[in-house]
């Protein structure tokens, strides 16, 4: 017996495209965050290091969560 897919192929492609857009936004945010943090650090402001690292970890966890969702979507 063939198991029916939860989503049609066109629906899966739409989901993947949406997730790709979110990942691109998160990566650009991380690049901007890194640039701003390095600029502040090189100007002597060390108070931004911990908050920037936490935000970067949140972005990483969001990207990992989206990757896991994509992996489960293809199963």
CHARMM internal coordinates of N, CA and C (Angstrom, degrees):
IC EDIT
DIST 1 N 1 CA 1.4459
DIST 1 CA 1 C 1.5253
ANGL 1 N 1 CA 1 C 109.15
DIST 1 C 2 N 1.2958
ANGL 1 CA 1 C 2 N 116.93
DIHE 1 N 1 CA 1 C 2 N 132.19
DIST 2 N 2 CA 1.4576
ANGL 1 C 2 N 2 CA 122.28
DIHE 1 CA 1 C 2 N 2 CA -179.85
DIST 2 CA 2 C 1.5217
ANGL 2 N 2 CA 2 C 109.26
DIHE 1 C 2 N 2 CA 2 C -88.92
DIST 2 C 3 N 1.3210
ANGL 2 CA 2 C 3 N 114.79
DIHE 2 N 2 CA 2 C 3 N 126.62
DIST 3 N 3 CA 1.4669
ANGL 2 C 3 N 3 CA 119.62
DIHE 2 CA 2 C 3 N 3 CA 179.11
DIST 3 CA 3 C 1.5184
ANGL 3 N 3 CA 3 C 109.35
DIHE 2 C 3 N 3 CA 3 C -74.92
DIST 3 C 4 N 1.3012
ANGL 3 CA 3 C 4 N 116.09
DIHE 3 N 3 CA 3 C 4 N 136.59
DIST 4 N 4 CA 1.4573
ANGL 3 C 4 N 4 CA 120.95
DIHE 3 CA 3 C 4 N 4 CA 178.75
DIST 4 CA 4 C 1.5229
ANGL 4 N 4 CA 4 C 110.15
DIHE 3 C 4 N 4 CA 4 C -77.53
DIST 4 C 5 N 1.3234
ANGL 4 CA 4 C 5 N 116.20
DIHE 4 N 4 CA 4 C 5 N 136.59
DIST 5 N 5 CA 1.4534
ANGL 4 C 5 N 5 CA 121.41
DIHE 4 CA 4 C 5 N 5 CA 178.43
DIST 5 CA 5 C 1.5237
ANGL 5 N 5 CA 5 C 109.87
DIHE 4 C 5 N 5 CA 5 C -68.86
DIST 5 C 6 N 1.3176
ANGL 5 CA 5 C 6 N 115.57
DIHE 5 N 5 CA 5 C 6 N 144.25
DIST 6 N 6 CA 1.4543
ANGL 5 C 6 N 6 CA 119.88
DIHE 5 CA 5 C 6 N 6 CA -179.56
DIST 6 CA 6 C 1.5245
ANGL 6 N 6 CA 6 C 111.63
DIHE 5 C 6 N 6 CA 6 C -69.42
DIST 6 C 7 N 1.3302
ANGL 6 CA 6 C 7 N 116.30
DIHE 6 N 6 CA 6 C 7 N -34.73
DIST 7 N 7 CA 1.4541
ANGL 6 C 7 N 7 CA 121.90
DIHE 6 CA 6 C 7 N 7 CA 178.95
DIST 7 CA 7 C 1.5231
ANGL 7 N 7 CA 7 C 108.59
DIHE 6 C 7 N 7 CA 7 C -126.32
DIST 7 C 8 N 1.3108
ANGL 7 CA 7 C 8 N 116.17
DIHE 7 N 7 CA 7 C 8 N 148.07
DIST 8 N 8 CA 1.4588
ANGL 7 C 8 N 8 CA 120.90
DIHE 7 CA 7 C 8 N 8 CA 173.64
DIST 8 CA 8 C 1.5269
ANGL 8 N 8 CA 8 C 108.75
DIHE 7 C 8 N 8 CA 8 C -71.51
DIST 8 C 9 N 1.3236
ANGL 8 CA 8 C 9 N 115.89
DIHE 8 N 8 CA 8 C 9 N 162.81
DIST 9 N 9 CA 1.4653
ANGL 8 C 9 N 9 CA 120.37
DIHE 8 CA 8 C 9 N 9 CA -177.95
DIST 9 CA 9 C 1.5318
ANGL 9 N 9 CA 9 C 111.43
DIHE 8 C 9 N 9 CA 9 C -58.57
DIST 9 C 10 N 1.3100
ANGL 9 CA 9 C 10 N 117.69
DIHE 9 N 9 CA 9 C 10 N -43.21
DIST 10 N 10 CA 1.4714
ANGL 9 C 10 N 10 CA 119.91
DIHE 9 CA 9 C 10 N 10 CA -179.42
DIST 10 CA 10 C 1.5334
ANGL 10 N 10 CA 10 C 111.23
DIHE 9 C 10 N 10 CA 10 C -65.71
DIST 10 C 11 N 1.3272
ANGL 10 CA 10 C 11 N 116.55
DIHE 10 N 10 CA 10 C 11 N -34.59
DIST 11 N 11 CA 1.4658
ANGL 10 C 11 N 11 CA 119.25
DIHE 10 CA 10 C 11 N 11 CA 177.66
DIST 11 CA 11 C 1.5229
ANGL 11 N 11 CA 11 C 110.69
DIHE 10 C 11 N 11 CA 11 C -68.70
DIST 11 C 12 N 1.3382
ANGL 11 CA 11 C 12 N 116.38
DIHE 11 N 11 CA 11 C 12 N -39.73
DIST 12 N 12 CA 1.4656
ANGL 11 C 12 N 12 CA 119.48
DIHE 11 CA 11 C 12 N 12 CA 178.48
DIST 12 CA 12 C 1.5187
ANGL 12 N 12 CA 12 C 110.90
DIHE 11 C 12 N 12 CA 12 C -64.20
DIST 12 C 13 N 1.3373
ANGL 12 CA 12 C 13 N 117.00
DIHE 12 N 12 CA 12 C 13 N -40.00
DIST 13 N 13 CA 1.4564
ANGL 12 C 13 N 13 CA 119.85
DIHE 12 CA 12 C 13 N 13 CA 179.83
DIST 13 CA 13 C 1.5330
ANGL 13 N 13 CA 13 C 110.79
DIHE 12 C 13 N 13 CA 13 C -65.36
DIST 13 C 14 N 1.3179
ANGL 13 CA 13 C 14 N 116.84
DIHE 13 N 13 CA 13 C 14 N -36.11
DIST 14 N 14 CA 1.4631
ANGL 13 C 14 N 14 CA 120.60
DIHE 13 CA 13 C 14 N 14 CA 176.97
DIST 14 CA 14 C 1.5246
ANGL 14 N 14 CA 14 C 110.52
DIHE 13 C 14 N 14 CA 14 C -65.55
DIST 14 C 15 N 1.3199
ANGL 14 CA 14 C 15 N 116.87
DIHE 14 N 14 CA 14 C 15 N -42.07
DIST 15 N 15 CA 1.4680
ANGL 14 C 15 N 15 CA 121.11
DIHE 14 CA 14 C 15 N 15 CA 178.19
DIST 15 CA 15 C 1.5226
ANGL 15 N 15 CA 15 C 110.45
DIHE 14 C 15 N 15 CA 15 C -63.71
DIST 15 C 16 N 1.3325
ANGL 15 CA 15 C 16 N 116.50
DIHE 15 N 15 CA 15 C 16 N -45.03
DIST 16 N 16 CA 1.4637
ANGL 15 C 16 N 16 CA 120.72
DIHE 15 CA 15 C 16 N 16 CA 179.93
DIST 16 CA 16 C 1.5261
ANGL 16 N 16 CA 16 C 110.40
DIHE 15 C 16 N 16 CA 16 C -63.11
DIST 16 C 17 N 1.3178
ANGL 16 CA 16 C 17 N 118.12
DIHE 16 N 16 CA 16 C 17 N -41.16
DIST 17 N 17 CA 1.4646
ANGL 16 C 17 N 17 CA 121.16
DIHE 16 CA 16 C 17 N 17 CA 178.46
DIST 17 CA 17 C 1.5300
ANGL 17 N 17 CA 17 C 111.22
DIHE 16 C 17 N 17 CA 17 C -63.30
DIST 17 C 18 N 1.3185
ANGL 17 CA 17 C 18 N 116.89
DIHE 17 N 17 CA 17 C 18 N -42.20
DIST 18 N 18 CA 1.4636
ANGL 17 C 18 N 18 CA 120.68
DIHE 17 CA 17 C 18 N 18 CA 177.51
DIST 18 CA 18 C 1.5142
ANGL 18 N 18 CA 18 C 112.18
DIHE 17 C 18 N 18 CA 18 C -63.28
DIST 18 C 19 N 1.3339
ANGL 18 CA 18 C 19 N 115.80
DIHE 18 N 18 CA 18 C 19 N -42.97
DIST 19 N 19 CA 1.4656
ANGL 18 C 19 N 19 CA 119.97
DIHE 18 CA 18 C 19 N 19 CA 179.05
DIST 19 CA 19 C 1.5198
ANGL 19 N 19 CA 19 C 110.12
DIHE 18 C 19 N 19 CA 19 C -65.83
DIST 19 C 20 N 1.3309
ANGL 19 CA 19 C 20 N 117.75
DIHE 19 N 19 CA 19 C 20 N -38.12
DIST 20 N 20 CA 1.4562
ANGL 19 C 20 N 20 CA 121.07
DIHE 19 CA 19 C 20 N 20 CA 177.84
DIST 20 CA 20 C 1.5311
ANGL 20 N 20 CA 20 C 110.82
DIHE 19 C 20 N 20 CA 20 C -62.33
DIST 20 C 21 N 1.3126
ANGL 20 CA 20 C 21 N 117.30
DIHE 20 N 20 CA 20 C 21 N -40.33
DIST 21 N 21 CA 1.4711
ANGL 20 C 21 N 21 CA 120.47
DIHE 20 CA 20 C 21 N 21 CA 177.27
DIST 21 CA 21 C 1.5271
ANGL 21 N 21 CA 21 C 111.26
DIHE 20 C 21 N 21 CA 21 C -63.21
DIST 21 C 22 N 1.3232
ANGL 21 CA 21 C 22 N 116.97
DIHE 21 N 21 CA 21 C 22 N -41.48
DIST 22 N 22 CA 1.4639
ANGL 21 C 22 N 22 CA 120.68
DIHE 21 CA 21 C 22 N 22 CA 178.38
DIST 22 CA 22 C 1.5205
ANGL 22 N 22 CA 22 C 110.60
DIHE 21 C 22 N 22 CA 22 C -64.83
DIST 22 C 23 N 1.3337
ANGL 22 CA 22 C 23 N 117.39
DIHE 22 N 22 CA 22 C 23 N -41.80
DIST 23 N 23 CA 1.4659
ANGL 22 C 23 N 23 CA 121.25
DIHE 22 CA 22 C 23 N 23 CA 179.07
DIST 23 CA 23 C 1.5255
ANGL 23 N 23 CA 23 C 110.43
DIHE 22 C 23 N 23 CA 23 C -63.16
DIST 23 C 24 N 1.3208
ANGL 23 CA 23 C 24 N 117.22
DIHE 23 N 23 CA 23 C 24 N -42.19
DIST 24 N 24 CA 1.4668
ANGL 23 C 24 N 24 CA 120.21
DIHE 23 CA 23 C 24 N 24 CA 178.64
DIST 24 CA 24 C 1.5315
ANGL 24 N 24 CA 24 C 110.53
DIHE 23 C 24 N 24 CA 24 C -61.51
DIST 24 C 25 N 1.3291
ANGL 24 CA 24 C 25 N 117.01
DIHE 24 N 24 CA 24 C 25 N -42.68
DIST 25 N 25 CA 1.4684
ANGL 24 C 25 N 25 CA 120.72
DIHE 24 CA 24 C 25 N 25 CA 178.17
DIST 25 CA 25 C 1.5273
ANGL 25 N 25 CA 25 C 110.51
DIHE 24 C 25 N 25 CA 25 C -62.62
DIST 25 C 26 N 1.3236
ANGL 25 CA 25 C 26 N 117.47
DIHE 25 N 25 CA 25 C 26 N -41.88
DIST 26 N 26 CA 1.4634
ANGL 25 C 26 N 26 CA 120.82
DIHE 25 CA 25 C 26 N 26 CA -179.90
DIST 26 CA 26 C 1.5287
ANGL 26 N 26 CA 26 C 111.48
DIHE 25 C 26 N 26 CA 26 C -66.41
DIST 26 C 27 N 1.3192
ANGL 26 CA 26 C 27 N 117.08
DIHE 26 N 26 CA 26 C 27 N -39.29
DIST 27 N 27 CA 1.4712
ANGL 26 C 27 N 27 CA 120.16
DIHE 26 CA 26 C 27 N 27 CA 179.37
DIST 27 CA 27 C 1.5232
ANGL 27 N 27 CA 27 C 110.38
DIHE 26 C 27 N 27 CA 27 C -67.53
DIST 27 C 28 N 1.3220
ANGL 27 CA 27 C 28 N 117.57
DIHE 27 N 27 CA 27 C 28 N -42.37
DIST 28 N 28 CA 1.4779
ANGL 27 C 28 N 28 CA 120.07
DIHE 27 CA 27 C 28 N 28 CA 176.87
DIST 28 CA 28 C 1.5268
ANGL 28 N 28 CA 28 C 109.85
DIHE 27 C 28 N 28 CA 28 C -62.66
DIST 28 C 29 N 1.3316
ANGL 28 CA 28 C 29 N 117.43
DIHE 28 N 28 CA 28 C 29 N -40.24
DIST 29 N 29 CA 1.4638
ANGL 28 C 29 N 29 CA 121.01
DIHE 28 CA 28 C 29 N 29 CA 176.66
DIST 29 CA 29 C 1.5234
ANGL 29 N 29 CA 29 C 110.77
DIHE 28 C 29 N 29 CA 29 C -60.76
DIST 29 C 30 N 1.3305
ANGL 29 CA 29 C 30 N 117.22
DIHE 29 N 29 CA 29 C 30 N -42.72
DIST 30 N 30 CA 1.4609
ANGL 29 C 30 N 30 CA 119.70
DIHE 29 CA 29 C 30 N 30 CA 179.12
DIST 30 CA 30 C 1.5249
ANGL 30 N 30 CA 30 C 111.62
DIHE 29 C 30 N 30 CA 30 C -66.05
DIST 30 C 31 N 1.3261
ANGL 30 CA 30 C 31 N 117.11
DIHE 30 N 30 CA 30 C 31 N -38.24
DIST 31 N 31 CA 1.4658
ANGL 30 C 31 N 31 CA 119.67
DIHE 30 CA 30 C 31 N 31 CA 177.98
DIST 31 CA 31 C 1.5290
ANGL 31 N 31 CA 31 C 110.69
DIHE 30 C 31 N 31 CA 31 C -65.00
DIST 31 C 32 N 1.3351
ANGL 31 CA 31 C 32 N 116.92
DIHE 31 N 31 CA 31 C 32 N -42.46
DIST 32 N 32 CA 1.4638
ANGL 31 C 32 N 32 CA 120.23
DIHE 31 CA 31 C 32 N 32 CA 177.36
DIST 32 CA 32 C 1.5246
ANGL 32 N 32 CA 32 C 110.31
DIHE 31 C 32 N 32 CA 32 C -64.10
DIST 32 C 33 N 1.3277
ANGL 32 CA 32 C 33 N 116.40
DIHE 32 N 32 CA 32 C 33 N -42.45
DIST 33 N 33 CA 1.4601
ANGL 32 C 33 N 33 CA 121.22
DIHE 32 CA 32 C 33 N 33 CA -179.94
DIST 33 CA 33 C 1.5244
ANGL 33 N 33 CA 33 C 110.86
DIHE 32 C 33 N 33 CA 33 C -61.84
DIST 33 C 34 N 1.3279
ANGL 33 CA 33 C 34 N 116.35
DIHE 33 N 33 CA 33 C 34 N -42.31
DIST 34 N 34 CA 1.4639
ANGL 33 C 34 N 34 CA 120.17
DIHE 33 CA 33 C 34 N 34 CA 178.19
DIST 34 CA 34 C 1.5280
ANGL 34 N 34 CA 34 C 111.08
DIHE 33 C 34 N 34 CA 34 C -62.95
DIST 34 C 35 N 1.3235
ANGL 34 CA 34 C 35 N 116.47
DIHE 34 N 34 CA 34 C 35 N -44.46
DIST 35 N 35 CA 1.4602
ANGL 34 C 35 N 35 CA 120.78
DIHE 34 CA 34 C 35 N 35 CA 180.00
DIST 35 CA 35 C 1.5287
ANGL 35 N 35 CA 35 C 111.38
DIHE 34 C 35 N 35 CA 35 C -62.93
DIST 35 C 36 N 1.3213
ANGL 35 CA 35 C 36 N 116.84
DIHE 35 N 35 CA 35 C 36 N -46.54
DIST 36 N 36 CA 1.4663
ANGL 35 C 36 N 36 CA 120.70
DIHE 35 CA 35 C 36 N 36 CA 179.95
DIST 36 CA 36 C 1.5267
ANGL 36 N 36 CA 36 C 111.27
DIHE 35 C 36 N 36 CA 36 C -65.01
DIST 36 C 37 N 1.3244
ANGL 36 CA 36 C 37 N 116.44
DIHE 36 N 36 CA 36 C 37 N -38.96
DIST 37 N 37 CA 1.4633
ANGL 36 C 37 N 37 CA 120.25
DIHE 36 CA 36 C 37 N 37 CA -179.73
DIST 37 CA 37 C 1.5232
ANGL 37 N 37 CA 37 C 110.84
DIHE 36 C 37 N 37 CA 37 C -67.52
DIST 37 C 38 N 1.3249
ANGL 37 CA 37 C 38 N 116.85
DIHE 37 N 37 CA 37 C 38 N -43.47
DIST 38 N 38 CA 1.4692
ANGL 37 C 38 N 38 CA 119.51
DIHE 37 CA 37 C 38 N 38 CA 178.77
DIST 38 CA 38 C 1.5173
ANGL 38 N 38 CA 38 C 111.46
DIHE 37 C 38 N 38 CA 38 C -64.81
DIST 38 C 39 N 1.3168
ANGL 38 CA 38 C 39 N 116.50
DIHE 38 N 38 CA 38 C 39 N -38.45
DIST 39 N 39 CA 1.4644
ANGL 38 C 39 N 39 CA 120.23
DIHE 38 CA 38 C 39 N 39 CA 177.85
DIST 39 CA 39 C 1.5297
ANGL 39 N 39 CA 39 C 110.59
DIHE 38 C 39 N 39 CA 39 C -62.84
DIST 39 C 40 N 1.3242
ANGL 39 CA 39 C 40 N 116.34
DIHE 39 N 39 CA 39 C 40 N -45.98
DIST 40 N 40 CA 1.4659
ANGL 39 C 40 N 40 CA 119.99
DIHE 39 CA 39 C 40 N 40 CA 179.06
DIST 40 CA 40 C 1.5245
ANGL 40 N 40 CA 40 C 110.84
DIHE 39 C 40 N 40 CA 40 C -65.43
DIST 40 C 41 N 1.3177
ANGL 40 CA 40 C 41 N 117.45
DIHE 40 N 40 CA 40 C 41 N -40.65
DIST 41 N 41 CA 1.4655
ANGL 40 C 41 N 41 CA 120.92
DIHE 40 CA 40 C 41 N 41 CA -179.34
DIST 41 CA 41 C 1.5263
ANGL 41 N 41 CA 41 C 111.37
DIHE 40 C 41 N 41 CA 41 C -64.98
DIST 41 C 42 N 1.3315
ANGL 41 CA 41 C 42 N 115.46
DIHE 41 N 41 CA 41 C 42 N -42.36
DIST 42 N 42 CA 1.4611
ANGL 41 C 42 N 42 CA 118.72
DIHE 41 CA 41 C 42 N 42 CA 179.84
DIST 42 CA 42 C 1.5206
ANGL 42 N 42 CA 42 C 112.22
DIHE 41 C 42 N 42 CA 42 C -69.63
DIST 42 C 43 N 1.3331
ANGL 42 CA 42 C 43 N 117.24
DIHE 42 N 42 CA 42 C 43 N -20.77
DIST 43 N 43 CA 1.4641
ANGL 42 C 43 N 43 CA 121.04
DIHE 42 CA 42 C 43 N 43 CA 174.71
DIST 43 CA 43 C 1.5247
ANGL 43 N 43 CA 43 C 112.28
DIHE 42 C 43 N 43 CA 43 C -87.75
DIST 43 C 44 N 1.3241
ANGL 43 CA 43 C 44 N 117.31
DIHE 43 N 43 CA 43 C 44 N 2.81
DIST 44 N 44 CA 1.4551
ANGL 43 C 44 N 44 CA 121.39
DIHE 43 CA 43 C 44 N 44 CA 174.89
DIST 44 CA 44 C 1.5158
ANGL 44 N 44 CA 44 C 115.31
DIHE 43 C 44 N 44 CA 44 C 98.05
DIST 44 C 45 N 1.3024
ANGL 44 CA 44 C 45 N 119.09
DIHE 44 N 44 CA 44 C 45 N 3.52
DIST 45 N 45 CA 1.4641
ANGL 44 C 45 N 45 CA 121.91
DIHE 44 CA 44 C 45 N 45 CA -179.29
DIST 45 CA 45 C 1.5253
ANGL 45 N 45 CA 45 C 109.36
DIHE 44 C 45 N 45 CA 45 C -95.42
DIST 45 C 46 N 1.3274
ANGL 45 CA 45 C 46 N 116.15
DIHE 45 N 45 CA 45 C 46 N 101.13
DIST 46 N 46 CA 1.4623
ANGL 45 C 46 N 46 CA 120.86
DIHE 45 CA 45 C 46 N 46 CA -178.37
DIST 46 CA 46 C 1.5249
ANGL 46 N 46 CA 46 C 112.82
DIHE 45 C 46 N 46 CA 46 C -91.96
DIST 46 C 47 N 1.3207
ANGL 46 CA 46 C 47 N 117.93
DIHE 46 N 46 CA 46 C 47 N -2.31
DIST 47 N 47 CA 1.4685
ANGL 46 C 47 N 47 CA 120.60
DIHE 46 CA 46 C 47 N 47 CA -176.80
DIST 47 CA 47 C 1.5281
ANGL 47 N 47 CA 47 C 112.80
DIHE 46 C 47 N 47 CA 47 C -74.04
DIST 47 C 48 N 1.3125
ANGL 47 CA 47 C 48 N 117.42
DIHE 47 N 47 CA 47 C 48 N -13.05
DIST 48 N 48 CA 1.4644
ANGL 47 C 48 N 48 CA 119.95
DIHE 47 CA 47 C 48 N 48 CA -178.31
DIST 48 CA 48 C 1.5248
ANGL 48 N 48 CA 48 C 112.98
DIHE 47 C 48 N 48 CA 48 C -90.98
DIST 48 C 49 N 1.3178
ANGL 48 CA 48 C 49 N 118.15
DIHE 48 N 48 CA 48 C 49 N -6.76
DIST 49 N 49 CA 1.4612
ANGL 48 C 49 N 49 CA 120.70
DIHE 48 CA 48 C 49 N 49 CA -174.12
DIST 49 CA 49 C 1.5209
ANGL 49 N 49 CA 49 C 113.10
DIHE 48 C 49 N 49 CA 49 C -65.06
DIST 49 C 50 N 1.3121
ANGL 49 CA 49 C 50 N 117.61
DIHE 49 N 49 CA 49 C 50 N -50.03
DIST 50 N 50 CA 1.4685
ANGL 49 C 50 N 50 CA 121.03
DIHE 49 CA 49 C 50 N 50 CA -176.91
DIST 50 CA 50 C 1.5321
ANGL 50 N 50 CA 50 C 111.66
DIHE 49 C 50 N 50 CA 50 C -67.18
DIST 50 C 51 N 1.3349
ANGL 50 CA 50 C 51 N 119.96
DIHE 50 N 50 CA 50 C 51 N -48.52
DIST 51 N 51 CA 1.4683
ANGL 50 C 51 N 51 CA 118.36
DIHE 50 CA 50 C 51 N 51 CA 177.70
DIST 51 CA 51 C 1.5314
ANGL 51 N 51 CA 51 C 112.90
DIHE 50 C 51 N 51 CA 51 C -61.05
DIST 51 C 52 N 1.3185
ANGL 51 CA 51 C 52 N 117.22
DIHE 51 N 51 CA 51 C 52 N -38.46
DIST 52 N 52 CA 1.4659
ANGL 51 C 52 N 52 CA 120.12
DIHE 51 CA 51 C 52 N 52 CA 179.09
DIST 52 CA 52 C 1.5267
ANGL 52 N 52 CA 52 C 110.85
DIHE 51 C 52 N 52 CA 52 C -66.19
DIST 52 C 53 N 1.3174
ANGL 52 CA 52 C 53 N 116.85
DIHE 52 N 52 CA 52 C 53 N -39.45
DIST 53 N 53 CA 1.4654
ANGL 52 C 53 N 53 CA 120.01
DIHE 52 CA 52 C 53 N 53 CA 177.82
DIST 53 CA 53 C 1.5251
ANGL 53 N 53 CA 53 C 110.75
DIHE 52 C 53 N 53 CA 53 C -64.84
DIST 53 C 54 N 1.3266
ANGL 53 CA 53 C 54 N 117.29
DIHE 53 N 53 CA 53 C 54 N -39.52
DIST 54 N 54 CA 1.4721
ANGL 53 C 54 N 54 CA 120.22
DIHE 53 CA 53 C 54 N 54 CA 178.96
DIST 54 CA 54 C 1.5245
ANGL 54 N 54 CA 54 C 111.66
DIHE 53 C 54 N 54 CA 54 C -66.05
DIST 54 C 55 N 1.3245
ANGL 54 CA 54 C 55 N 116.97
DIHE 54 N 54 CA 54 C 55 N -42.40
DIST 55 N 55 CA 1.4672
ANGL 54 C 55 N 55 CA 120.23
DIHE 54 CA 54 C 55 N 55 CA 178.45
DIST 55 CA 55 C 1.5265
ANGL 55 N 55 CA 55 C 110.25
DIHE 54 C 55 N 55 CA 55 C -65.04
DIST 55 C 56 N 1.3193
ANGL 55 CA 55 C 56 N 116.61
DIHE 55 N 55 CA 55 C 56 N -38.29
DIST 56 N 56 CA 1.4543
ANGL 55 C 56 N 56 CA 120.38
DIHE 55 CA 55 C 56 N 56 CA 178.25
DIST 56 CA 56 C 1.5295
ANGL 56 N 56 CA 56 C 111.08
DIHE 55 C 56 N 56 CA 56 C -65.48
DIST 56 C 57 N 1.3177
ANGL 56 CA 56 C 57 N 117.13
DIHE 56 N 56 CA 56 C 57 N -38.78
DIST 57 N 57 CA 1.4669
ANGL 56 C 57 N 57 CA 120.61
DIHE 56 CA 56 C 57 N 57 CA 176.10
DIST 57 CA 57 C 1.5241
ANGL 57 N 57 CA 57 C 111.53
DIHE 56 C 57 N 57 CA 57 C -65.69
DIST 57 C 58 N 1.3174
ANGL 57 CA 57 C 58 N 117.16
DIHE 57 N 57 CA 57 C 58 N -35.98
DIST 58 N 58 CA 1.4687
ANGL 57 C 58 N 58 CA 120.49
DIHE 57 CA 57 C 58 N 58 CA 176.35
DIST 58 CA 58 C 1.5251
ANGL 58 N 58 CA 58 C 110.02
DIHE 57 C 58 N 58 CA 58 C -64.52
DIST 58 C 59 N 1.3256
ANGL 58 CA 58 C 59 N 116.99
DIHE 58 N 58 CA 58 C 59 N -43.34
DIST 59 N 59 CA 1.4699
ANGL 58 C 59 N 59 CA 120.59
DIHE 58 CA 58 C 59 N 59 CA 177.42
DIST 59 CA 59 C 1.5277
ANGL 59 N 59 CA 59 C 110.62
DIHE 58 C 59 N 59 CA 59 C -61.96
DIST 59 C 60 N 1.3287
ANGL 59 CA 59 C 60 N 116.55
DIHE 59 N 59 CA 59 C 60 N -41.38
DIST 60 N 60 CA 1.4564
ANGL 59 C 60 N 60 CA 120.49
DIHE 59 CA 59 C 60 N 60 CA 177.68
DIST 60 CA 60 C 1.5186
ANGL 60 N 60 CA 60 C 111.11
DIHE 59 C 60 N 60 CA 60 C -62.05
DIST 60 C 61 N 1.3234
ANGL 60 CA 60 C 61 N 117.39
DIHE 60 N 60 CA 60 C 61 N -44.22
DIST 61 N 61 CA 1.4644
ANGL 60 C 61 N 61 CA 120.17
DIHE 60 CA 60 C 61 N 61 CA -179.27
DIST 61 CA 61 C 1.5351
ANGL 61 N 61 CA 61 C 111.12
DIHE 60 C 61 N 61 CA 61 C -66.00
DIST 61 C 62 N 1.3280
ANGL 61 CA 61 C 62 N 117.33
DIHE 61 N 61 CA 61 C 62 N -35.22
DIST 62 N 62 CA 1.4659
ANGL 61 C 62 N 62 CA 119.92
DIHE 61 CA 61 C 62 N 62 CA 175.74
DIST 62 CA 62 C 1.5254
ANGL 62 N 62 CA 62 C 110.83
DIHE 61 C 62 N 62 CA 62 C -64.45
DIST 62 C 63 N 1.3352
ANGL 62 CA 62 C 63 N 117.04
DIHE 62 N 62 CA 62 C 63 N -42.92
DIST 63 N 63 CA 1.4572
ANGL 62 C 63 N 63 CA 120.43
DIHE 62 CA 62 C 63 N 63 CA 178.51
DIST 63 CA 63 C 1.5268
ANGL 63 N 63 CA 63 C 111.59
DIHE 62 C 63 N 63 CA 63 C -64.68
DIST 63 C 64 N 1.3160
ANGL 63 CA 63 C 64 N 117.56
DIHE 63 N 63 CA 63 C 64 N -40.56
DIST 64 N 64 CA 1.4648
ANGL 63 C 64 N 64 CA 120.86
DIHE 63 CA 63 C 64 N 64 CA 177.52
DIST 64 CA 64 C 1.5241
ANGL 64 N 64 CA 64 C 110.34
DIHE 63 C 64 N 64 CA 64 C -65.00
DIST 64 C 65 N 1.3182
ANGL 64 CA 64 C 65 N 117.48
DIHE 64 N 64 CA 64 C 65 N -41.39
DIST 65 N 65 CA 1.4573
ANGL 64 C 65 N 65 CA 120.97
DIHE 64 CA 64 C 65 N 65 CA 177.51
DIST 65 CA 65 C 1.5236
ANGL 65 N 65 CA 65 C 112.08
DIHE 64 C 65 N 65 CA 65 C -62.54
DIST 65 C 66 N 1.3228
ANGL 65 CA 65 C 66 N 117.42
DIHE 65 N 65 CA 65 C 66 N -41.24
DIST 66 N 66 CA 1.4645
ANGL 65 C 66 N 66 CA 120.46
DIHE 65 CA 65 C 66 N 66 CA 177.17
DIST 66 CA 66 C 1.5232
ANGL 66 N 66 CA 66 C 111.16
DIHE 65 C 66 N 66 CA 66 C -65.90
DIST 66 C 67 N 1.3354
ANGL 66 CA 66 C 67 N 117.49
DIHE 66 N 66 CA 66 C 67 N -37.68
DIST 67 N 67 CA 1.4561
ANGL 66 C 67 N 67 CA 120.77
DIHE 66 CA 66 C 67 N 67 CA 177.06
DIST 67 CA 67 C 1.5228
ANGL 67 N 67 CA 67 C 110.77
DIHE 66 C 67 N 67 CA 67 C -63.78
DIST 67 C 68 N 1.3095
ANGL 67 CA 67 C 68 N 116.93
DIHE 67 N 67 CA 67 C 68 N -43.45
DIST 68 N 68 CA 1.4763
ANGL 67 C 68 N 68 CA 120.13
DIHE 67 CA 67 C 68 N 68 CA 177.84
DIST 68 CA 68 C 1.5181
ANGL 68 N 68 CA 68 C 111.29
DIHE 67 C 68 N 68 CA 68 C -63.14
DIST 68 C 69 N 1.3318
ANGL 68 CA 68 C 69 N 117.46
DIHE 68 N 68 CA 68 C 69 N -38.56
DIST 69 N 69 CA 1.4605
ANGL 68 C 69 N 69 CA 120.67
DIHE 68 CA 68 C 69 N 69 CA 177.37
DIST 69 CA 69 C 1.5325
ANGL 69 N 69 CA 69 C 110.36
DIHE 68 C 69 N 69 CA 69 C -62.72
DIST 69 C 70 N 1.3330
ANGL 69 CA 69 C 70 N 116.71
DIHE 69 N 69 CA 69 C 70 N -43.14
DIST 70 N 70 CA 1.4632
ANGL 69 C 70 N 70 CA 120.04
DIHE 69 CA 69 C 70 N 70 CA 177.59
DIST 70 CA 70 C 1.5186
ANGL 70 N 70 CA 70 C 111.52
DIHE 69 C 70 N 70 CA 70 C -62.52
DIST 70 C 71 N 1.3105
ANGL 70 CA 70 C 71 N 116.04
DIHE 70 N 70 CA 70 C 71 N -39.99
DIST 71 N 71 CA 1.4724
ANGL 70 C 71 N 71 CA 119.87
DIHE 70 CA 70 C 71 N 71 CA 179.27
DIST 71 CA 71 C 1.5231
ANGL 71 N 71 CA 71 C 110.15
DIHE 70 C 71 N 71 CA 71 C -63.32
DIST 71 C 72 N 1.3288
ANGL 71 CA 71 C 72 N 117.62
DIHE 71 N 71 CA 71 C 72 N -43.50
DIST 72 N 72 CA 1.4742
ANGL 71 C 72 N 72 CA 120.65
DIHE 71 CA 71 C 72 N 72 CA 178.29
DIST 72 CA 72 C 1.5139
ANGL 72 N 72 CA 72 C 111.88
DIHE 71 C 72 N 72 CA 72 C -69.31
DIST 72 C 73 N 1.3287
ANGL 72 CA 72 C 73 N 117.37
DIHE 72 N 72 CA 72 C 73 N -29.11
DIST 73 N 73 CA 1.4656
ANGL 72 C 73 N 73 CA 121.34
DIHE 72 CA 72 C 73 N 73 CA 178.87
DIST 73 CA 73 C 1.5192
ANGL 73 N 73 CA 73 C 111.03
DIHE 72 C 73 N 73 CA 73 C -65.98
DIST 73 C 74 N 1.3244
ANGL 73 CA 73 C 74 N 117.01
DIHE 73 N 73 CA 73 C 74 N -34.93
DIST 74 N 74 CA 1.4711
ANGL 73 C 74 N 74 CA 121.20
DIHE 73 CA 73 C 74 N 74 CA -177.95
DIST 74 CA 74 C 1.5116
ANGL 74 N 74 CA 74 C 112.60
DIHE 73 C 74 N 74 CA 74 C -81.74
DIST 74 C 75 N 1.2963
ANGL 74 CA 74 C 75 N 119.65
DIHE 74 N 74 CA 74 C 75 N -13.27
DIST 75 N 75 CA 1.4677
ANGL 74 C 75 N 75 CA 121.67
DIHE 74 CA 74 C 75 N 75 CA -179.66
DIST 75 CA 75 C 1.4752
ANGL 75 N 75 CA 75 C 111.56
DIHE 74 C 75 N 75 CA 75 C -74.41
END
COOR INIT
IC SEED 1 N 1 CA 1 C
IC BUILD
